[in-house]
Amino acid sequence: MEMEWISVKDKLPPKGEEMVLAVVHGYREGIVPMSAVGMARHTSEDGWILEEFPELNNIRVTHWMPLPEPPEEAHT
């Protein structure tokens, strides 16, 4: 099943959705502006939190999608 990116203008992740893939734009001190796809979460209290850089509080997320299901293990 192919998943599509969801614009944050259209919908935010549902409450209880732990992690999603997110298109992130932001700035990290000492580094040029960055854009990336990474794992993030969204809460009504804190907004978006990037998993790899939770200390960043000046990120902008434009799109997100649920994480895919892990692959089934091959049985040998």
N, C-alpha and C positions, 0 to 999 in steps of 0.2 A: 504494500500500500504506500503510495507516494504522498508525502505530507507537503503542505504548502505553507509559506510564510504568512503570518497574520500581522497586519499593521496594528500598532498600539492605538492608532486613531479609531480602529474598528472594535477592538476587544482586548482586554487584559487577561492574563492567565487566571483561571478560576482559583478561589481560595483553596488552600490545601495542596495545590500543585507545587511540589517541592522544587524542582529544577526544570528549566526549559532551555532551549538553544535561543540565543538572542543576538541580533545584529547591534553591536555596541559602538558608539562614537564617544570619545572622551579625551581627556588630557591627563597625563601623569607627569608630575613635577620632574623636570630635568629631561623629559622625553618629548619629542614632537607629538602633535595630536595623533591619536591612534584610532583606527577602525578595525573591528575584528568580529568574528563570530565566536561566542563563548557560552559557557553555561552560566546562567543567572537565575535569580529568583526575584519575585516581586511581592512586596507586602504593602498593605495600605498605610502602615506606620512609617516604614523606611523607604518606600519606593523600590527602585531597582538596585540589586546588589550583585556585583560581578563575582563569581566564585573564585576566580584566580587572583583578583585584586579587591578584596572586600573593603579595603581602606579608601578606595576611590569613591568619592561622593559627588563627583561632577560628571557623571556619565549620562549619555542620552541613548535610549534604546528606541529604535524605529520599528523593528519587527521581531517576532518571536514564533516559535513552534514547539509543540511538545517533544520531549525526547523520544526517540524510537525505542521500540521493544528490543531487548538484547537478543542476539541470535540464539536459536536453539542449539544445544550442544550436539555435536555429531556423535552418534552411537556407533561404536565399533565392536 
